């Protein structure tokens, strides 16, 4: 109901995670990584199956634990930056919100028939 009633919100309004500056960005990144139990469980559960742990060096551990995820996060950040620029105008956000609104109405209309 909030999605249907609420107008397109400003992307930068009221978010502590979008403050400018490297310190705020690093803090938000560390909080996101530490608060992601799925990544931790993957690192502990699945990664040992891919590598011979007895043959790993310190450089291997740094590459596996820090550099590879950092490269993925930087690529994602670049993509999201471009998406944010595309959605900067209220008209673009309004058009984007029409799709989930229509999907919600369609699902609500189909529920009695399922």
TIRO-2110 file (N, C-alpha, C; in Angstrom, 1 decimal):
// TIRO-2110
0.8, -1.2, 0.0, N, 1, A
0.0, 0.0, 0.0, CA, 1, A
0.9, 1.3, 0.0, C, 1, A
2.0, 1.2, 0.7, N, 2, A
2.9, 2.4, 0.8, CA, 2, A
3.4, 2.7, -0.6, C, 2, A
3.8, 1.6, -1.4, N, 3, A
4.3, 1.8, -2.7, CA, 3, A
3.3, 2.4, -3.6, C, 3, A
2.0, 2.1, -3.4, N, 4, A
1.0, 2.6, -4.3, CA, 4, A
0.7, 4.1, -3.9, C, 4, A
0.7, 4.4, -2.6, N, 5, A
0.4, 5.7, -2.2, CA, 5, A
1.5, 6.7, -2.2, C, 5, A
2.7, 6.3, -1.9, N, 6, A
3.9, 7.1, -1.8, CA, 6, A
4.4, 7.6, -3.1, C, 6, A
4.6, 8.9, -3.2, N, 7, A
5.3, 9.4, -4.5, CA, 7, A
6.7, 8.9, -4.5, C, 7, A
7.4, 9.1, -5.6, N, 8, A
8.8, 8.7, -5.8, CA, 8, A
9.6, 9.5, -4.8, C, 8, A
10.3, 8.8, -4.0, N, 9, A
11.1, 9.5, -2.9, CA, 9, A
12.5, 9.9, -3.5, C, 9, A
13.1, 10.9, -3.0, N, 10, A
14.4, 11.3, -3.4, CA, 10, A
15.4, 10.3, -3.0, C, 10, A
16.4, 10.0, -3.8, N, 11, A
17.3, 8.9, -3.6, CA, 11, A
18.3, 9.2, -2.5, C, 11, A
18.5, 10.5, -2.2, N, 12, A
19.5, 10.9, -1.3, CA, 12, A
18.9, 11.4, 0.0, C, 12, A
17.7, 11.4, 0.2, N, 13, A
17.0, 11.9, 1.4, CA, 13, A
17.1, 11.0, 2.5, C, 13, A
17.7, 11.5, 3.6, N, 14, A
17.6, 10.8, 4.9, CA, 14, A
18.3, 9.5, 5.0, C, 14, A
19.5, 9.4, 4.4, N, 15, A
20.2, 8.1, 4.5, CA, 15, A
21.6, 8.4, 5.0, C, 15, A
21.9, 7.8, 6.1, N, 16, A
23.3, 8.0, 6.7, CA, 16, A
24.3, 7.2, 5.9, C, 16, A
23.9, 6.3, 5.1, N, 17, A
24.8, 5.5, 4.3, CA, 17, A
25.2, 6.2, 3.0, C, 17, A
24.6, 7.3, 2.6, N, 18, A
25.0, 8.0, 1.4, CA, 18, A
25.7, 9.3, 1.7, C, 18, A
26.3, 9.5, 2.9, N, 19, A
27.0, 10.7, 3.2, CA, 19, A
28.3, 10.7, 2.3, C, 19, A
28.7, 11.8, 1.8, N, 20, A
29.9, 11.9, 1.0, CA, 20, A
31.2, 11.7, 1.8, C, 20, A
32.2, 11.3, 1.1, N, 21, A
33.5, 11.2, 1.8, CA, 21, A
34.0, 9.7, 1.9, C, 21, A
35.3, 9.5, 1.9, N, 22, A
35.8, 8.2, 2.0, CA, 22, A
35.6, 7.5, 3.3, C, 22, A
35.6, 8.3, 4.4, N, 23, A
35.4, 7.7, 5.7, CA, 23, A
34.0, 7.1, 5.9, C, 23, A
33.0, 7.8, 5.4, N, 24, A
31.6, 7.3, 5.5, CA, 24, A
31.4, 6.2, 4.6, C, 24, A
32.0, 6.2, 3.4, N, 25, A
31.9, 5.1, 2.5, CA, 25, A
32.6, 3.8, 3.0, C, 25, A
33.7, 3.9, 3.5, N, 26, A
34.4, 2.8, 4.1, CA, 26, A
33.6, 2.2, 5.3, C, 26, A
33.1, 3.1, 6.1, N, 27, A
32.3, 2.7, 7.3, CA, 27, A
31.1, 1.9, 6.8, C, 27, A
30.4, 2.4, 5.8, N, 28, A
29.2, 1.7, 5.3, CA, 28, A
29.6, 0.4, 4.7, C, 28, A
30.7, 0.4, 4.0, N, 29, A
31.1, -0.9, 3.4, CA, 29, A
31.5, -1.9, 4.4, C, 29, A
32.2, -1.5, 5.4, N, 30, A
32.6, -2.5, 6.5, CA, 30, A
31.3, -3.0, 7.2, C, 30, A
30.4, -2.1, 7.5, N, 31, A
29.2, -2.5, 8.1, CA, 31, A
28.4, -3.5, 7.3, C, 31, A
28.4, -3.3, 5.9, N, 32, A
27.7, -4.2, 5.1, CA, 32, A
28.3, -5.5, 5.0, C, 32, A
29.7, -5.6, 5.0, N, 33, A
30.4, -6.8, 4.9, CA, 33, A
30.2, -7.6, 6.2, C, 33, A
30.4, -6.9, 7.3, N, 34, A
30.3, -7.6, 8.6, CA, 34, A
28.9, -8.1, 8.9, C, 34, A
27.9, -7.3, 8.4, N, 35, A
26.5, -7.7, 8.7, CA, 35, A
26.0, -8.7, 7.7, C, 35, A
26.8, -9.2, 6.8, N, 36, A
26.3, -10.2, 5.8, CA, 36, A
26.7, -11.6, 6.2, C, 36, A
25.8, -12.3, 6.9, N, 37, A
26.2, -13.7, 7.3, CA, 37, A
26.3, -14.6, 6.2, C, 37, A
25.7, -14.4, 5.1, N, 38, A
25.8, -15.3, 3.9, CA, 38, A
27.2, -15.3, 3.4, C, 38, A
27.9, -14.2, 3.3, N, 39, A
29.3, -14.2, 2.8, CA, 39, A
30.2, -14.9, 3.8, C, 39, A
30.0, -14.7, 5.1, N, 40, A
30.8, -15.4, 6.1, CA, 40, A
30.6, -16.9, 6.0, C, 40, A
29.3, -17.3, 5.9, N, 41, A
29.0, -18.8, 5.8, CA, 41, A
29.6, -19.4, 4.5, C, 41, A
29.6, -18.6, 3.5, N, 42, A
30.2, -19.1, 2.2, CA, 42, A
31.7, -19.2, 2.4, C, 42, A
32.3, -18.2, 3.0, N, 43, A
33.8, -18.3, 3.2, CA, 43, A
34.2, -19.5, 4.1, C, 43, A
33.4, -19.7, 5.1, N, 44, A
33.8, -20.8, 6.0, CA, 44, A
33.3, -22.2, 5.4, C, 44, A
32.2, -22.2, 4.7, N, 45, A
31.7, -23.5, 4.3, CA, 45, A
32.1, -24.0, 2.9, C, 45, A
32.0, -23.1, 1.9, N, 46, A
32.2, -23.5, 0.5, CA, 46, A
33.7, -23.3, 0.1, C, 46, A
34.3, -22.2, 0.4, N, 47, A
35.6, -22.0, -0.1, CA, 47, A
36.7, -23.0, 0.2, C, 47, A
36.7, -23.6, 1.4, N, 48, A
37.7, -24.7, 1.7, CA, 48, A
37.5, -25.9, 0.7, C, 48, A
36.4, -26.1, 0.1, N, 49, A
36.2, -27.1, -0.9, CA, 49, A
36.9, -26.8, -2.2, C, 49, A
37.2, -25.5, -2.5, N, 50, A
37.8, -25.1, -3.7, CA, 50, A
39.3, -25.0, -3.6, C, 50, A
39.9, -24.9, -2.5, N, 51, A
41.3, -24.7, -2.3, CA, 51, A
41.9, -25.8, -1.4, C, 51, A
43.2, -26.1, -1.7, N, 52, A
43.9, -26.9, -0.8, CA, 52, A
44.5, -26.0, 0.3, C, 52, A
43.9, -26.1, 1.5, N, 53, A
44.2, -25.2, 2.6, CA, 53, A
45.7, -25.3, 3.1, C, 53, A
46.3, -26.5, 2.9, N, 54, A
47.6, -26.7, 3.4, CA, 54, A
48.6, -26.0, 2.4, C, 54, A
48.2, -25.7, 1.2, N, 55, A
49.1, -25.0, 0.3, CA, 55, A
48.9, -23.5, 0.1, C, 55, A
48.0, -22.9, 0.8, N, 56, A
47.8, -21.5, 0.7, CA, 56, A
48.8, -20.7, 1.4, C, 56, A
49.2, -19.6, 0.7, N, 57, A
50.2, -18.7, 1.3, CA, 57, A
49.4, -17.5, 1.8, C, 57, A
50.1, -16.6, 2.5, N, 58, A
49.4, -15.4, 3.0, CA, 58, A
48.9, -14.5, 1.9, C, 58, A
49.6, -14.5, 0.8, N, 59, A
49.2, -13.7, -0.4, CA, 59, A
47.9, -14.3, -1.0, C, 59, A
47.8, -15.6, -1.0, N, 60, A
46.6, -16.3, -1.5, CA, 60, A
45.4, -16.0, -0.6, C, 60, A
45.6, -16.0, 0.7, N, 61, A
44.5, -15.7, 1.6, CA, 61, A
44.0, -14.2, 1.5, C, 61, A
45.0, -13.3, 1.3, N, 62, A
44.6, -11.9, 1.1, CA, 62, A
43.8, -11.8, -0.2, C, 62, A
44.3, -12.4, -1.3, N, 63, A
43.6, -12.4, -2.6, CA, 63, A
42.2, -13.0, -2.5, C, 63, A
42.0, -14.1, -1.8, N, 64, A
40.7, -14.8, -1.7, CA, 64, A
39.8, -14.0, -0.8, C, 64, A
40.3, -13.5, 0.3, N, 65, A
39.4, -12.9, 1.3, CA, 65, A
39.2, -11.4, 1.1, C, 65, A
40.1, -10.7, 0.4, N, 66, A
39.9, -9.3, 0.3, CA, 66, A
39.9, -8.8, -1.1, C, 66, A
40.8, -9.1, -2.0, N, 67, A
40.9, -8.5, -3.3, CA, 67, A
39.8, -9.0, -4.2, C, 67, A
39.4, -10.2, -4.2, N, 68, A
38.4, -10.7, -5.1, CA, 68, A
37.0, -10.1, -4.7, C, 68, A
36.6, -10.2, -3.5, N, 69, A
35.4, -9.5, -3.1, CA, 69, A
35.4, -8.0, -3.3, C, 69, A
36.5, -7.4, -3.1, N, 70, A
36.6, -5.9, -3.3, CA, 70, A
36.4, -5.6, -4.8, C, 70, A
37.0, -6.4, -5.7, N, 71, A
36.8, -6.1, -7.1, CA, 71, A
35.3, -6.2, -7.5, C, 71, A
34.6, -7.3, -7.0, N, 72, A
33.2, -7.4, -7.2, CA, 72, A
32.4, -6.3, -6.7, C, 72, A
32.7, -5.8, -5.5, N, 73, A
32.0, -4.7, -4.9, CA, 73, A
32.2, -3.4, -5.6, C, 73, A
33.5, -3.2, -6.1, N, 74, A
33.7, -2.0, -6.9, CA, 74, A
33.0, -2.0, -8.2, C, 74, A
32.9, -3.2, -8.9, N, 75, A
32.1, -3.3, -10.1, CA, 75, A
30.6, -3.0, -9.8, C, 75, A
30.1, -3.5, -8.7, N, 76, A
28.7, -3.3, -8.3, CA, 76, A
28.5, -1.8, -8.0, C, 76, A
29.4, -1.2, -7.3, N, 77, A
29.3, 0.2, -7.0, CA, 77, A
29.3, 1.1, -8.3, C, 77, A
30.1, 0.7, -9.3, N, 78, A
30.1, 1.5, -10.5, CA, 78, A
28.7, 1.3, -11.2, C, 78, A
28.2, 0.1, -11.3, N, 79, A
26.9, -0.1, -11.9, CA, 79, A
25.8, 0.7, -11.2, C, 79, A
25.8, 0.6, -9.8, N, 80, A
24.8, 1.3, -9.1, CA, 80, A
24.9, 2.8, -9.2, C, 80, A
26.2, 3.3, -9.4, N, 81, A
26.3, 4.8, -9.6, CA, 81, A
25.7, 5.2, -10.9, C, 81, A
25.9, 4.4, -11.9, N, 82, A
25.2, 4.7, -13.2, CA, 82, A
23.7, 4.6, -13.1, C, 82, A
23.2, 3.6, -12.4, N, 83, A
21.8, 3.5, -12.2, CA, 83, A
21.2, 4.7, -11.5, C, 83, A
22.0, 5.1, -10.5, N, 84, A
21.5, 6.3, -9.7, CA, 84, A
21.4, 7.5, -10.6, C, 84, A
22.4, 7.7, -11.4, N, 85, A
22.3, 8.9, -12.3, CA, 85, A
21.1, 8.8, -13.3, C, 85, A
20.8, 7.5, -13.8, N, 86, A
19.7, 7.4, -14.6, CA, 86, A
18.4, 7.7, -13.9, C, 86, A
18.3, 7.4, -12.6, N, 87, A
17.1, 7.6, -11.9, CA, 87, A
17.1, 8.9, -11.1, C, 87, A
17.9, 9.8, -11.5, N, 88, A
18.0, 11.1, -10.8, CA, 88, A
16.7, 11.9, -10.9, C, 88, A
16.0, 11.9, -12.0, N, 89, A
14.9, 12.7, -12.2, CA, 89, A
13.6, 12.1, -11.5, C, 89, A
12.7, 12.9, -11.0, N, 90, A
11.5, 12.4, -10.5, CA, 90, A
10.7, 11.6, -11.5, C, 90, A
10.7, 12.1, -12.8, N, 91, A
9.9, 11.4, -13.8, CA, 91, A
10.5, 10.0, -14.0, C, 91, A
11.8, 9.8, -14.0, N, 92, A
12.3, 8.5, -14.2, CA, 92, A
12.0, 7.5, -13.0, C, 92, A
12.0, 8.1, -11.8, N, 93, A
11.7, 7.3, -10.6, CA, 93, A
10.2, 6.9, -10.7, C, 93, A
9.4, 7.8, -11.1, N, 94, A
7.9, 7.6, -11.2, CA, 94, A
7.7, 6.4, -12.2, C, 94, A
8.3, 6.5, -13.4, N, 95, A
8.2, 5.4, -14.4, CA, 95, A
8.7, 4.1, -13.8, C, 95, A
9.8, 4.1, -13.1, N, 96, A
10.3, 2.9, -12.5, CA, 96, A
9.3, 2.3, -11.5, C, 96, A
8.7, 3.1, -10.7, N, 97, A
7.8, 2.7, -9.7, CA, 97, A
6.5, 2.1, -10.3, C, 97, A
6.1, 2.5, -11.5, N, 98, A
4.9, 2.0, -12.1, CA, 98, A
5.0, 0.5, -12.3, C, 98, A
6.1, -0.1, -12.6, N, 99, A
6.2, -1.5, -12.8, CA, 99, A
5.9, -2.3, -11.6, C, 99, A
6.5, -2.1, -10.4, N, 100, A
6.1, -2.8, -9.2, CA, 100, A
4.7, -2.6, -8.8, C, 100, A
4.2, -1.4, -9.0, N, 101, A
2.8, -1.1, -8.7, CA, 101, A
1.9, -2.0, -9.5, C, 101, A
2.1, -2.0, -10.8, N, 102, A
1.3, -2.9, -11.7, CA, 102, A
1.4, -4.3, -11.3, C, 102, A
2.6, -4.8, -11.0, N, 103, A
2.8, -6.2, -10.6, CA, 103, A
2.0, -6.5, -9.3, C, 103, A
2.0, -5.6, -8.4, N, 104, A
1.3, -5.8, -7.1, CA, 104, A
-0.2, -5.9, -7.4, C, 104, A
-0.7, -5.0, -8.2, N, 105, A
-2.1, -5.1, -8.6, CA, 105, A
-2.4, -6.4, -9.3, C, 105, A
-1.6, -6.8, -10.2, N, 106, A
-1.8, -8.0, -11.0, CA, 106, A
-1.8, -9.3, -10.1, C, 106, A
-0.8, -9.3, -9.2, N, 107, A
-0.8, -10.5, -8.2, CA, 107, A
-2.0, -10.5, -7.3, C, 107, A
-2.4, -9.3, -6.9, N, 108, A
-3.6, -9.2, -6.0, CA, 108, A
-4.9, -9.7, -6.8, C, 108, A
-4.9, -9.4, -8.0, N, 109, A
-6.1, -9.8, -8.9, CA, 109, A
-6.1, -11.3, -9.2, C, 109, A
-4.9, -11.9, -9.2, N, 110, A
-4.8, -13.3, -9.6, CA, 110, A
-4.9, -14.2, -8.4, C, 110, A
-4.7, -13.7, -7.2, N, 111, A
-4.7, -14.6, -6.0, CA, 111, A
-6.0, -15.3, -5.8, C, 111, A
-7.2, -14.7, -6.1, N, 112, A
-8.4, -15.5, -5.9, CA, 112, A
-8.6, -16.7, -6.8, C, 112, A
-7.9, -16.7, -8.0, N, 113, A
-8.0, -17.7, -9.0, CA, 113, A
-7.0, -18.8, -8.8, C, 113, A
-6.0, -18.7, -7.9, N, 114, A
-5.0, -19.7, -7.8, CA, 114, A
-5.3, -20.7, -6.7, C, 114, A
END
